[in-house]
Amino acid sequence: MKCIAVYTNDFEVFSDIYEKVLSTPLAENEETEVEGVTISESGDVPDHYIERMRTKPDVVVMKVREQNITILQHGEVFEIFIPENENVLH
């Protein structure tokens, strides 16, 4: 799964820029800003990472079912996980 990290702890800010983040083309390990928020393409993440993170009490798990996207929120970051075979908005 491809992972995009969004460095904010504010859900409202994340929600406001979510679509822009998905449509921003990033190379692996590239970092940029969207509306003043740093985002980075974190490369491929194994499925077991998500499963391990789900068990932690300080992690919020969200699912965008129609796009098969999983979002984890923990600490100061949101992590968006996109299946490799999905072409979200690009």
MOPAC internal coordinates of N, CA, C and O (Angstrom, degrees):
PM7 1SCF
backbone

  N    0.0000 0     0.00 0     0.00 0    0    0    0
  C    1.4456 1     0.00 0     0.00 0    1    0    0
  C    1.5267 1   109.63 1     0.00 0    2    1    0
  O    1.2310 1   121.34 1   -38.70 1    3    2    1
  N    1.2980 1   115.05 1   141.30 1    3    2    1
  C    1.4536 1   121.91 1   176.31 1    5    3    2
  C    1.5303 1   108.17 1   -82.26 1    6    5    3
  O    1.2310 1   120.08 1   -41.14 1    7    6    5
  N    1.3211 1   117.46 1   138.86 1    7    6    5
  C    1.4594 1   122.01 1  -178.74 1    9    7    6
  C    1.5264 1   109.92 1  -120.42 1   10    9    7
  O    1.2310 1   121.48 1   -49.45 1   11   10    9
  N    1.3420 1   114.78 1   130.55 1   11   10    9
  C    1.4610 1   120.88 1   172.91 1   13   11   10
  C    1.5254 1   106.64 1  -117.56 1   14   13   11
  O    1.2310 1   120.33 1   -57.66 1   15   14   13
  N    1.3148 1   116.98 1   122.34 1   15   14   13
  C    1.4599 1   122.28 1   178.88 1   17   15   14
  C    1.5223 1   109.07 1   -95.10 1   18   17   15
  O    1.2310 1   121.10 1   -45.95 1   19   18   17
  N    1.3394 1   115.51 1   134.05 1   19   18   17
  C    1.4602 1   122.57 1   178.20 1   21   19   18
  C    1.5327 1   106.15 1  -119.73 1   22   21   19
  O    1.2310 1   120.47 1   -64.78 1   23   22   21
  N    1.3267 1   116.71 1   115.22 1   23   22   21
  C    1.4603 1   121.29 1  -170.68 1   25   23   22
  C    1.5282 1   112.01 1   -90.97 1   26   25   23
  O    1.2310 1   121.61 1   -98.37 1   27   26   25
  N    1.3312 1   114.53 1    81.63 1   27   26   25
  C    1.4566 1   123.38 1   172.55 1   29   27   26
  C    1.5226 1   107.46 1  -154.21 1   30   29   27
  O    1.2310 1   120.54 1   -27.87 1   31   30   29
  N    1.3154 1   116.57 1   152.13 1   31   30   29
  C    1.4578 1   119.29 1   173.69 1   33   31   30
  C    1.5246 1   110.94 1  -107.69 1   34   33   31
  O    1.2310 1   120.43 1  -171.90 1   35   34   33
  N    1.3260 1   116.78 1     8.10 1   35   34   33
  C    1.4555 1   123.17 1  -177.00 1   37   35   34
  C    1.5310 1   109.86 1   -98.91 1   38   37   35
  O    1.2310 1   120.60 1   -70.75 1   39   38   37
  N    1.3422 1   116.46 1   109.25 1   39   38   37
  C    1.4629 1   120.39 1  -177.29 1   41   39   38
  C    1.5232 1   112.21 1   -60.56 1   42   41   39
  O    1.2310 1   120.30 1   142.51 1   43   42   41
  N    1.3246 1   117.04 1   -37.49 1   43   42   41
  C    1.4681 1   120.11 1  -179.69 1   45   43   42
  C    1.5291 1   111.01 1   -63.00 1   46   45   43
  O    1.2310 1   120.41 1   136.11 1   47   46   45
  N    1.3232 1   116.83 1   -43.89 1   47   46   45
  C    1.4671 1   121.19 1   176.99 1   49   47   46
  C    1.5285 1   109.67 1   -62.00 1   50   49   47
  O    1.2310 1   120.69 1   132.40 1   51   50   49
  N    1.3331 1   116.29 1   -47.60 1   51   50   49
  C    1.4654 1   120.53 1   179.04 1   53   51   50
  C    1.5283 1   110.59 1   -57.15 1   54   53   51
  O    1.2310 1   120.70 1   132.84 1   55   54   53
  N    1.3147 1   116.26 1   -47.16 1   55   54   53
  C    1.4644 1   121.29 1  -178.94 1   57   55   54
  C    1.5294 1   111.29 1   -60.90 1   58   57   55
  O    1.2310 1   120.48 1   139.88 1   59   58   57
  N    1.3329 1   116.68 1   -40.12 1   59   58   57
  C    1.4649 1   121.15 1  -179.42 1   61   59   58
  C    1.5235 1   113.02 1   -64.79 1   62   61   59
  O    1.2310 1   120.02 1   146.39 1   63   62   61
  N    1.3479 1   117.57 1   -33.61 1   63   62   61
  C    1.4720 1   119.96 1  -175.67 1   65   63   62
  C    1.5245 1   113.29 1  -103.93 1   66   65   63
  O    1.2310 1   119.58 1   178.52 1   67   66   65
  N    1.3274 1   118.41 1    -1.48 1   67   66   65
  C    1.4692 1   122.85 1  -174.02 1   69   67   66
  C    1.5292 1   112.71 1   -50.66 1   70   69   67
  O    1.2310 1   119.53 1   127.63 1   71   70   69
  N    1.3189 1   118.51 1   -52.37 1   71   70   69
  C    1.4714 1   121.32 1  -178.44 1   73   71   70
  C    1.5278 1   111.48 1   -62.80 1   74   73   71
  O    1.2310 1   120.24 1   141.12 1   75   74   73
  N    1.3283 1   117.15 1   -38.88 1   75   74   73
  C    1.4715 1   120.59 1   178.18 1   77   75   74
  C    1.5211 1   110.81 1   -65.09 1   78   77   75
  O    1.2310 1   120.71 1   141.43 1   79   78   77
  N    1.3417 1   116.24 1   -38.57 1   79   78   77
  C    1.4645 1   120.34 1   178.67 1   81   79   78
  C    1.5256 1   109.69 1   -61.69 1   82   81   79
  O    1.2310 1   120.65 1   133.87 1   83   82   81
  N    1.3423 1   116.37 1   -46.13 1   83   82   81
  C    1.4653 1   120.14 1  -179.21 1   85   83   82
  C    1.5293 1   112.18 1   -63.49 1   86   85   83
  O    1.2310 1   120.22 1   148.53 1   87   86   85
  N    1.3192 1   117.19 1   -31.47 1   87   86   85
  C    1.4655 1   119.63 1  -177.38 1   89   87   86
  C    1.5305 1   113.36 1   -92.45 1   90   89   87
  O    1.2310 1   120.28 1  -179.49 1   91   90   89
  N    1.3325 1   117.08 1     0.51 1   91   90   89
  C    1.4612 1   120.82 1   178.18 1   93   91   90
  C    1.5233 1   109.65 1   -86.37 1   94   93   91
  O    1.2310 1   120.19 1   -64.77 1   95   94   93
  N    1.3402 1   117.25 1   115.23 1   95   94   93
  C    1.4652 1   119.08 1   179.12 1   97   95   94
  C    1.5296 1   110.46 1   -71.65 1   98   97   95
  O    1.2310 1   121.11 1   -51.26 1   99   98   97
  N    1.3256 1   115.48 1   128.74 1   99   98   97
  C    1.4630 1   121.35 1   179.29 1  101   99   98
  C    1.5193 1   109.61 1  -132.00 1  102  101   99
  O    1.2310 1   120.62 1   -41.14 1  103  102  101
  N    1.3185 1   116.42 1   138.86 1  103  102  101
  C    1.4614 1   121.15 1   171.67 1  105  103  102
  C    1.5231 1   107.54 1   -81.78 1  106  105  103
  O    1.2310 1   120.51 1   -18.08 1  107  106  105
  N    1.3261 1   116.62 1   161.92 1  107  106  105
  C    1.4578 1   120.03 1   179.70 1  109  107  106
  C    1.5222 1   110.44 1   -56.87 1  110  109  107
  O    1.2310 1   121.10 1   -46.90 1  111  110  109
  N    1.3342 1   115.50 1   133.10 1  111  110  109
  C    1.4647 1   124.44 1  -179.01 1  113  111  110
  C    1.5299 1   114.07 1    64.73 1  114  113  111
  O    1.2310 1   120.22 1  -163.86 1  115  114  113
  N    1.3316 1   117.18 1    16.14 1  115  114  113
  C    1.4626 1   120.70 1   176.16 1  117  115  114
  C    1.5184 1   109.67 1   -84.45 1  118  117  115
  O    1.2310 1   120.90 1   -34.98 1  119  118  117
  N    1.3151 1   115.89 1   145.02 1  119  118  117
  C    1.4579 1   122.36 1   179.51 1  121  119  118
  C    1.5168 1   108.93 1  -124.26 1  122  121  119
  O    1.2310 1   120.45 1   -38.75 1  123  122  121
  N    1.3359 1   116.75 1   141.25 1  123  122  121
  C    1.4595 1   121.45 1   177.69 1  125  123  122
  C    1.5228 1   107.93 1  -151.75 1  126  125  123
  O    1.2310 1   120.74 1     1.72 1  127  126  125
  N    1.3279 1   116.19 1  -178.28 1  127  126  125
  C    1.4617 1   120.99 1   176.88 1  129  127  126
  C    1.5222 1   110.21 1  -120.03 1  130  129  127
  O    1.2310 1   121.18 1   -38.15 1  131  130  129
  N    1.3287 1   115.34 1   141.85 1  131  130  129
  C    1.4541 1   122.83 1   172.63 1  133  131  130
  C    1.5186 1   106.19 1  -125.13 1  134  133  131
  O    1.2310 1   120.86 1   -65.00 1  135  134  133
  N    1.3325 1   115.97 1   115.00 1  135  134  133
  C    1.4674 1   122.13 1  -178.54 1  137  135  134
  C    1.5274 1   112.33 1    49.40 1  138  137  135
  O    1.2310 1   120.82 1  -136.32 1  139  138  137
  N    1.3388 1   116.05 1    43.68 1  139  138  137
  C    1.4536 1   121.70 1   176.24 1  141  139  138
  C    1.5153 1   115.88 1    82.58 1  142  141  139
  O    1.2310 1   119.81 1  -179.65 1  143  142  141
  N    1.3414 1   117.97 1     0.35 1  143  142  141
  C    1.4554 1   122.72 1  -179.94 1  145  143  142
  C    1.5263 1   108.65 1  -106.81 1  146  145  143
  O    1.2310 1   120.44 1   -50.78 1  147  146  145
  N    1.3161 1   116.76 1   129.22 1  147  146  145
  C    1.4597 1   121.40 1   178.92 1  149  147  146
  C    1.5194 1   109.73 1   -73.80 1  150  149  147
  O    1.2310 1   121.12 1   -47.51 1  151  150  149
  N    1.3334 1   115.47 1   132.49 1  151  150  149
  C    1.4646 1   121.80 1   173.60 1  153  151  150
  C    1.5242 1   107.72 1  -128.44 1  154  153  151
  O    1.2310 1   120.70 1   -27.42 1  155  154  153
  N    1.3254 1   116.26 1   152.58 1  155  154  153
  C    1.4570 1   118.88 1   176.91 1  157  155  154
  C    1.5162 1   110.14 1  -147.11 1  158  157  155
  O    1.2310 1   121.63 1   -32.09 1  159  158  157
  N    1.3158 1   114.49 1   147.91 1  159  158  157
  C    1.4627 1   121.59 1   175.94 1  161  159  158
  C    1.5132 1   105.80 1   -89.82 1  162  161  159
  O    1.2310 1   120.92 1   -64.61 1  163  162  161
  N    1.3167 1   115.85 1   115.39 1  163  162  161
  C    1.4645 1   120.73 1  -172.30 1  165  163  162
  C    1.5127 1   113.82 1   -95.59 1  166  165  163
  O    1.2310 1   119.88 1  -169.55 1  167  166  165
  N    1.3184 1   117.84 1    10.45 1  167  166  165
  C    1.4579 1   120.36 1   177.90 1  169  167  166
  C    1.5149 1   112.44 1    80.33 1  170  169  167
  O    1.2310 1   121.20 1    16.26 1  171  170  169
  N    1.3144 1   115.31 1  -163.74 1  171  170  169
  C    1.4598 1   121.64 1  -177.88 1  173  171  170
  C    1.5236 1   110.61 1   -81.34 1  174  173  171
  O    1.2310 1   121.39 1   -40.70 1  175  174  173
  N    1.3211 1   114.94 1   139.30 1  175  174  173
  C    1.4607 1   122.09 1   178.77 1  177  175  174
  C    1.5260 1   107.54 1  -124.55 1  178  177  175
  O    1.2310 1   119.85 1   -49.02 1  179  178  177
  N    1.3216 1   117.89 1   130.98 1  179  178  177
  C    1.4661 1   119.74 1   179.32 1  181  179  178
  C    1.5329 1   111.01 1   -68.19 1  182  181  179
  O    1.2310 1   120.72 1   -29.34 1  183  182  181
  N    1.3332 1   116.23 1   150.66 1  183  182  181
  C    1.4664 1   121.83 1  -178.81 1  185  183  182
  C    1.5218 1   112.43 1   -56.95 1  186  185  183
  O    1.2310 1   120.18 1   145.08 1  187  186  185
  N    1.3361 1   117.26 1   -34.92 1  187  186  185
  C    1.4640 1   118.79 1  -177.67 1  189  187  186
  C    1.5354 1   112.61 1   -65.82 1  190  189  187
  O    1.2310 1   119.63 1   159.74 1  191  190  189
  N    1.3261 1   118.31 1   -20.26 1  191  190  189
  C    1.4704 1   120.85 1   176.08 1  193  191  190
  C    1.5252 1   109.78 1   -62.38 1  194  193  191
  O    1.2310 1   120.72 1   133.77 1  195  194  193
  N    1.3197 1   116.22 1   -46.23 1  195  194  193
  C    1.4640 1   120.54 1   179.91 1  197  195  194
  C    1.5230 1   110.24 1   -62.96 1  198  197  195
  O    1.2310 1   120.62 1   135.20 1  199  198  197
  N    1.3184 1   116.43 1   -44.80 1  199  198  197
  C    1.4664 1   120.16 1   179.96 1  201  199  198
  C    1.5264 1   111.05 1   -61.59 1  202  201  199
  O    1.2310 1   120.20 1   139.37 1  203  202  201
  N    1.3194 1   117.23 1   -40.63 1  203  202  201
  C    1.4660 1   121.04 1   179.29 1  205  203  202
  C    1.5304 1   110.65 1   -66.79 1  206  205  203
  O    1.2310 1   120.33 1   139.15 1  207  206  205
  N    1.3307 1   116.97 1   -40.85 1  207  206  205
  C    1.4641 1   120.80 1  -179.57 1  209  207  206
  C    1.5270 1   111.77 1   -67.59 1  210  209  207
  O    1.2310 1   120.05 1   146.16 1  211  210  209
  N    1.3391 1   117.50 1   -33.84 1  211  210  209
  C    1.4706 1   121.79 1  -179.77 1  213  211  210
  C    1.5272 1   112.17 1   -58.91 1  214  213  211
  O    1.2310 1   120.25 1   151.42 1  215  214  213
  N    1.3154 1   117.13 1   -28.58 1  215  214  213
  C    1.4618 1   120.92 1  -175.51 1  217  215  214
  C    1.5277 1   112.98 1   -81.71 1  218  217  215
  O    1.2310 1   120.15 1   169.79 1  219  218  217
  N    1.3190 1   117.31 1   -10.21 1  219  218  217
  C    1.4632 1   120.49 1  -177.99 1  221  219  218
  C    1.5350 1   109.94 1   -81.97 1  222  221  219
  O    1.2310 1   120.04 1   -44.27 1  223  222  221
  N    1.3240 1   117.53 1   135.73 1  223  222  221
  C    1.4661 1   120.46 1  -175.64 1  225  223  222
  C    1.5293 1   114.53 1   -68.31 1  226  225  223
  O    1.2310 1   119.58 1   158.22 1  227  226  225
  N    1.3254 1   118.40 1   -21.78 1  227  226  225
  C    1.4613 1   120.50 1  -177.56 1  229  227  226
  C    1.5257 1   113.28 1   -96.40 1  230  229  227
  O    1.2310 1   120.08 1  -165.05 1  231  230  229
  N    1.3377 1   117.45 1    14.95 1  231  230  229
  C    1.4680 1   122.31 1  -179.00 1  233  231  230
  C    1.5232 1   109.50 1  -111.71 1  234  233  231
  O    1.2310 1   121.06 1   -52.11 1  235  234  233
  N    1.3296 1   115.57 1   127.89 1  235  234  233
  C    1.4587 1   121.56 1   174.87 1  237  235  234
  C    1.5188 1   107.15 1   -97.52 1  238  237  235
  O    1.2310 1   120.39 1   -48.79 1  239  238  237
  N    1.3320 1   116.87 1   131.21 1  239  238  237
  C    1.4612 1   122.28 1  -179.20 1  241  239  238
  C    1.5222 1   108.65 1  -111.95 1  242  241  239
  O    1.2310 1   120.81 1   -52.33 1  243  242  241
  N    1.3321 1   116.06 1   127.67 1  243  242  241
  C    1.4649 1   122.01 1   176.58 1  245  243  242
  C    1.5190 1   108.07 1  -124.08 1  246  245  243
  O    1.2310 1   120.65 1   -29.28 1  247  246  245
  N    1.3125 1   116.37 1   150.72 1  247  246  245
  C    1.4652 1   121.41 1  -178.53 1  249  247  246
  C    1.5225 1   108.84 1  -130.45 1  250  249  247
  O    1.2310 1   120.48 1   -48.23 1  251  250  249
  N    1.3345 1   116.69 1   131.77 1  251  250  249
  C    1.4597 1   122.82 1   172.31 1  253  251  250
  C    1.5241 1   104.60 1  -104.55 1  254  253  251
  O    1.2310 1   120.90 1   -88.81 1  255  254  253
  N    1.3231 1   115.88 1    91.19 1  255  254  253
  C    1.4620 1   121.72 1  -169.84 1  257  255  254
  C    1.5258 1   114.01 1   -60.35 1  258  257  255
  O    1.2310 1   120.02 1   136.96 1  259  258  257
  N    1.3171 1   117.57 1   -43.04 1  259  258  257
  C    1.4659 1   119.22 1  -175.78 1  261  259  258
  C    1.5271 1   112.82 1   -66.02 1  262  261  259
  O    1.2310 1   120.07 1   160.09 1  263  262  261
  N    1.3192 1   117.48 1   -19.91 1  263  262  261
  C    1.4682 1   120.85 1   178.39 1  265  263  262
  C    1.5234 1   112.05 1  -113.16 1  266  265  263
  O    1.2310 1   119.93 1  -178.90 1  267  266  265
  N    1.3363 1   117.73 1     1.10 1  267  266  265
  C    1.4663 1   123.05 1  -179.27 1  269  267  266
  C    1.5330 1   111.78 1    56.45 1  270  269  267
  O    1.2310 1   120.73 1  -141.37 1  271  270  269
  N    1.3392 1   116.22 1    38.63 1  271  270  269
  C    1.4618 1   123.01 1   179.80 1  273  271  270
  C    1.5220 1   108.46 1  -102.93 1  274  273  271
  O    1.2310 1   120.51 1   -42.57 1  275  274  273
  N    1.3228 1   116.63 1   137.43 1  275  274  273
  C    1.4532 1   122.52 1   174.15 1  277  275  274
  C    1.5199 1   107.84 1  -112.78 1  278  277  275
  O    1.2310 1   120.67 1   -42.87 1  279  278  277
  N    1.3370 1   116.32 1   137.13 1  279  278  277
  C    1.4613 1   121.92 1   178.97 1  281  279  278
  C    1.5230 1   107.89 1  -123.30 1  282  281  279
  O    1.2310 1   120.93 1   -51.74 1  283  282  281
  N    1.3155 1   115.83 1   128.26 1  283  282  281
  C    1.4614 1   121.45 1   174.67 1  285  283  282
  C    1.5205 1   108.47 1  -111.19 1  286  285  283
  O    1.2310 1   120.45 1   -44.01 1  287  286  285
  N    1.3212 1   116.75 1   135.99 1  287  286  285
  C    1.4592 1   121.17 1   173.33 1  289  287  286
  C    1.5190 1   107.89 1  -118.36 1  290  289  287
  O    1.2310 1   120.93 1   -54.25 1  291  290  289
  N    1.3102 1   115.84 1   125.75 1  291  290  289
  C    1.4628 1   121.01 1   175.94 1  293  291  290
  C    1.5133 1   108.53 1  -155.57 1  294  293  291
  O    1.2310 1   121.21 1   -40.90 1  295  294  293
  N    1.3129 1   115.30 1   139.10 1  295  294  293
  C    1.4591 1   119.76 1  -179.04 1  297  295  294
  C    1.5129 1   111.11 1    58.39 1  298  297  295
  O    1.2310 1   120.66 1    52.74 1  299  298  297
  N    1.2896 1   116.34 1  -127.26 1  299  298  297
  C    1.4648 1   123.37 1  -176.23 1  301  299  298
  C    1.5265 1   112.13 1  -102.22 1  302  301  299
  O    1.2310 1   120.07 1  -157.08 1  303  302  301
  N    1.3313 1   117.47 1    22.92 1  303  302  301
  C    1.4699 1   119.18 1  -173.07 1  305  303  302
  C    1.5229 1   111.78 1  -142.42 1  306  305  303
  O    1.2310 1   121.72 1   -34.57 1  307  306  305
  N    1.3209 1   114.32 1   145.43 1  307  306  305
  C    1.4604 1   122.79 1   166.83 1  309  307  306
  C    1.5218 1   105.58 1  -108.76 1  310  309  307
  O    1.2310 1   120.11 1   -44.85 1  311  310  309
  N    1.3239 1   117.39 1   135.15 1  311  310  309
  C    1.4586 1   121.42 1   176.04 1  313  311  310
  C    1.5302 1   107.73 1  -115.21 1  314  313  311
  O    1.2310 1   120.85 1   -56.39 1  315  314  313
  N    1.3245 1   115.98 1   123.61 1  315  314  313
  C    1.4637 1   122.06 1   179.36 1  317  315  314
  C    1.5221 1   107.06 1  -102.82 1  318  317  315
  O    1.2310 1   120.65 1   -58.29 1  319  318  317
  N    1.3368 1   116.36 1   121.71 1  319  318  317
  C    1.4670 1   121.62 1  -179.55 1  321  319  318
  C    1.5179 1   109.25 1  -108.07 1  322  321  319
  O    1.2310 1   120.92 1   -59.63 1  323  322  321
  N    1.3256 1   115.85 1   120.37 1  323  322  321
  C    1.4592 1   122.89 1  -177.42 1  325  323  322
  C    1.5196 1   108.15 1  -117.26 1  326  325  323
  O    1.2310 1   119.81 1   -55.99 1  327  326  325
  N    1.3420 1   117.96 1   124.01 1  327  326  325
  C    1.4701 1   119.80 1   177.26 1  329  327  326
  C    1.5275 1   110.36 1   -57.35 1  330  329  327
  O    1.2310 1   120.66 1   -37.64 1  331  330  329
  N    1.3060 1   116.34 1   142.36 1  331  330  329
  C    1.4690 1   121.62 1  -177.11 1  333  331  330
  C    1.5215 1   113.27 1   -57.86 1  334  333  331
  O    1.2310 1   120.24 1   146.70 1  335  334  333
  N    1.3229 1   117.14 1   -33.30 1  335  334  333
  C    1.4655 1   119.16 1  -177.39 1  337  335  334
  C    1.5181 1   112.97 1   -82.85 1  338  337  335
  O    1.2310 1   120.06 1   179.46 1  339  338  337
  N    1.3335 1   117.48 1    -0.54 1  339  338  337
  C    1.4573 1   121.62 1   178.60 1  341  339  338
  C    1.5236 1   109.09 1   -92.32 1  342  341  339
  O    1.2310 1   120.82 1   -41.45 1  343  342  341
  N    1.3118 1   116.03 1   138.55 1  343  342  341
  C    1.4415 1   121.96 1   173.31 1  345  343  342
  C    1.5301 1   106.00 1  -117.18 1  346  345  343
  O    1.2310 1   120.04 1   -91.88 1  347  346  345
  N    1.3015 1   117.53 1    88.12 1  347  346  345
  C    1.4564 1   122.93 1  -165.52 1  349  347  346
  C    1.5110 1   112.44 1   -60.21 1  350  349  347
  O    1.2310 1   119.39 1   107.37 1  351  350  349
  N    1.3103 1   118.77 1   -72.63 1  351  350  349
  C    1.4652 1   120.47 1  -177.00 1  353  351  350
  C    1.5235 1   112.25 1  -130.60 1  354  353  351
  O    1.2310 1   119.40 1   175.87 1  355  354  353
  N    1.2900 1   118.75 1    -4.13 1  355  354  353
  C    1.4729 1   121.83 1  -174.57 1  357  355  354
  C    1.5028 1   110.80 1   -67.43 1  358  357  355
  O    1.2310 1   120.10 1   180.00 1  359  358  357

